Amino acid sequence: MVFKRLLGSLGVGGPTVDTVLDPGPALPGGTLRGQVHLKGGNADFDIEYITLELVARVEAEHEEDESEGSIAFERYTVGGGFRLAEGEERSVPFSVTLPWETPITELYGQPLGIALGVRTELSVAGAKDKGDIDPLTVGPLPVQEAVLEALGQLDFGFKSADLEYGRIGGTGQQLPFYQEIEITPSPRYAHQVNEIEVTFLANPAGLEVVLEADKRGGFLFSGHDALTRFTVGHHDSRDWNAEVDGWIRQLVEHRAPHGHESHYGHHGHDEHHHHGHRSGPGIGTAVAAGAAGLAVGVVGGMVAAEVVDEVGDFFEGEEEGEDEG
């Protein structure tokens, strides 16, 4: 085991820490397990507490532009209150529950380009030091997978996924951001919409599915966004292809006046997205969603590898920025 050195307020001779998550993807609302491995420094240190912090890269849209940054959306104290002797090695196991709205980072084993991680913080003798960010893999809940699988069976394709800062009005959203999974329309709807965005807001009872369509303009009207919402239970047994097809038809055939969907607007200050200001597809573009469902043609493992590299670069950049601070 290679221990990662902390070079902040604790100094070169301080304890080192390495957090190892149990293998396999976690699930939203599920249990995340692992161990924090500590190695003592060149003296005895009192470990006051060990904290795990969930961190995500989030995009924020502005009137004329958009920006990216990291946001911590959950913290857990998993240990502490002991003395770590000089050179001592100790492992602290942990088991914590993820928020229900934790974003999905992979689908059918393929990364979606979502930068999500666990950062470990030690508090020693009144000084706090944050360690490396370990990538966190989160798979879909069964009902989320069922909806996405149905979209794939209906000939929709995966385009990209990202995290947007803000809230969706009229929903039970808890986190300060939400995940958008962008899909390309099936041939049946390609003449009506440019793309459809899917957002899952999970909770203990089930799932809110928010669908937004970027509708194409025509000779007598301009393009606009339409948005609608559906609720399903975690253990619902439905003909998902028929169910989701009905959702899409209701969304696409939405005839309400422009702006009517503001009750479910994605931002408190804005009724809909400014698609013209988007920076284009994110790092998840063209990632295959797997053998079934939303596969859209990945060239070998190249795109998936690029996603992993870019997500890794993001977390490394975060750590370097903190060291400079």
N, C-alpha and C positions, 0 to 999 in steps of 0.2 A: 504493500500500500504506500503510495506516494502522498505525503501530507503537504497541503498547500500552506505556504507561509503567510502570516499576517504581518504586513509592514506598515501599519498605521500607528495609532496612538499607543499600541502595546510594545512597539519597538522590535528590533531584529531578534532579541532574545526571548520574546514572548511565546505563548502557546501557539500551536498550529492546529488547524481544524480542517476536516474533510467530511462533507455530508454525502452519504451514499443512499440514494432512494432505492427501494425494492424494485426489481425488474418488472417490466410490463406497464401498460398505460393505466393510469388512475381514471376514475369516472367522476363527473360532476356530482356533488353531494355524497361522494363515496369517501373511502378511507385512504389516506396517503401514509405509507409506512416507510421507515428507513432507520438509519443510525447516523449519529454525529460522532465521528472519530476524533478524539483530542489527543494531542501529544504535548507533554509539558515542555516548558522552555528551560532556560538556564538558571531558574530559581523556582521556588514554590509560588503558585498563584492561586488566589481565591476566585473561583468562578461564581459570580453572583447569579447570573442566569444565562441561558442559551435560548435565543429567539430565532424562529424561522419566519421568513417574510415571503409572501407570494408576490412576484413582480411580473408585470406585463408591459410590452411595448404597445402604445396606444396612439392612434392618429386623432388630431383635433382639427376640425374644419373651421375656417374663418371666412369672412366675406369674400376675400380675394385670393386666399391661399389656404394651405393646410400645413400643419407641423406634426412632428412626432416626438414622443418622450416616453419615459418609463413612469409607471404608477404602481405603488404598493397597495394591494387591495385586501390583504388579510395578514394577521400576525398571530403566531402561536409561541408561547413560552413552553419549552419542552424539557427543561432541566436547569440545574444550577444548585447553589447552596452547598458547594463542596470545595475542598482544596485539591488542586492538581499539583502533585509533587514534581520536582525537577526531573525531567525526562520521562515521566509516567505516561503510559498509554491507557486511554480509557474510552469506551464506547457507550454512548447514551442512546438507547433505542427510543423511537417516537412513533406515535400513531395519532394522526390528526384528521379531522373531517374537512373536506374541501367545500367551498361555497357551491350551492346548486347552480349558480350562473357561471362557474368556471368555464372558460372557453375551451372548445375542442381544438386540439393541435394536430390530430391525425385522423384519417378515415381509411379504413381497410389497410392499415399499416403504412399509408403514405402521408408524409408531413404536409400540412396545409399552409405552412409559412407563417405560423403564429409564434411569436417570441414570448414564451412563458417560462418562468423559472422560480427556483427556491433560493433565497439568499439567507445565509446563516450569520447571525450577529452574536458576539460574545460580549458580556459585560464583566470586566475584570478590574477589581479595585477602583471602581468608579469611572473607568474608561470603557468606552464602547468601540468595538472594532467589527466592521462588516467583512465577511469573507467572500469567496467566489459565489457566483450565481450558477447553480446547477440546473440544466434544462429540465423542465417538467413536461412529461408526455401525458396528454389527456385524451381518451377515446370517447366516442359518443355513447349516450344512454341508449338502450334498446329502442325506445320510441323515436329518438332523434335519428338513429340509423334507419329505422323503418321509413321515415319521411324522406330522407335523402335517397334511400334505395328506390322508393317509388318515383321520385323525380328522375332518377336515372333510367328506370324502366319506361318512363314516359318520354324518353329521348332528350331530356335536358342535360346540359353538360356543365361540369365544374369549370369556373373561370379563375376565381381567387378568393381569398378570405383575409379579413383584417379586423382590427378592433377599433371601434369609434368611441371617442369620448363624448359623453352626453347621455341623455335619458330619452326613452320612448314614452311619450305622454299617454296616459290612460292604461298603462300596464302596471304589473306588480314588480317592476324592475328594482333590484336591490343594489347592484354594483354601480359605480359611477361611469361605466362604459358598457358597451354591448358588442357582440360579435356579429359581423355580417358575412354570410357566405354568398358570394356572387355566382350566379349560374346563367348560362346562355340559354336562350329559349329553344324549345323544340321546333322543328320545321312548321308544325301546326300554328305556332304563335309568332314566328319570326317576323311576320309582316306587321304585327301589332306592338311588339315590345322589343327594346334593345337588350335588356337584361332584367333579371329578377333577383332581388336580394332576400335571403332567408335569415331570420334572426330567431334563435331559440332562447326563451327565458324560462328556465326550469325552476321548479319549486318542489317542496315535499309532496304535493298532491298530483303534480303532473307537469304540463308544459304549455306555455303560450308560444304559438308559432306566428310570427309577424312576417308578412310577405309584402314586399314593395316592388312595384313594376315601374321601370323607366319606359313609359309608353311613347311610341313613335308618333310624330306629327303627321298631318295630312294636308290636303289642299286648302281646307277651310279652318283648320285648327292647328295649334302648335302642340308639340310634345309636352308631356307633364308626368308627374309621379302619381301613382295610385297606391294606396296602402290599405291592407286589411289584416285582421287578426283572428286566429282560431285557437281553441283550447282543447287539449287532449289529456287523458290520464296516462300514468306510467304503464298500466297494465291493460289498456284498451285493446280489444281485438277487433280490427276493422279490415275491410278490403282497402288496403292503403293506396293502391293504384287508383281506385275509383274515388276514394276520399280526397287525395291530393289533386287529382284531375279536377274535381269539383271546386277545390280551393282556387286553383289557377284560373278556371273559367270565371269564377266570381270576381277575382282580382282584375283580370284582363277586360272583362265586360263592364267594369265599374263605370257608371255614367254620371257620377256626381259632379257638380261644378268644380272647377279647379280651386283647390284650397280647402275643399270640404273635409279632407282627411286630416286637418290640422289638429283634431282632438287626439290623434295618435301620432302627431308630428315627432320626428326623431330628435328635435332640439327644442328647448323651451322658447328660444328666440326665433325659430325658423320652422316653417311648416313642412319643408321638404328639403332634400339634398340639392346642392348646386353641382350637378353632375359635370357641368362644363368646367368646373374648377378642380376636378379630381386630377391627381397626378398620373393617372393611368393605372394599369393593373399592378398589384403589389407583388411581393416575392413568391406568392403562391400561384401565380399565373401558370396555367397549363399543367399544373401538377395533377397527375392521374389520381382519381379518388379510389382506385382499386379495381380488382377483377370484376366486380359487379357494380352496378349503379353508375356514378357520375364519371366514368372513365372518358377522357377526351384526348388520348394520344400522347403519351410521354415518350420521349426518345430514350430508351433504355432506362437507366437510373440517374441520368444526367441532371434533370431538373430537380429531382428530389435531393440530390447531393448539393446542388446550388442553394436550395432552401436551407438545408442544414448549415452550410457555411455562412450564409448571410445572417441567420439567427444567431449563430455562434459569435460572429463579428459584432453583432449588436451588444450581446452581453459582455464581451471583452471590452468594448468601448465604454460601457457603463462603469465597469470596474476601474478602468484607467482614469476616467473622469473623477471618480471618488478619490483615487489615490492623489490626484493632483490637488484636490480640494483639501 
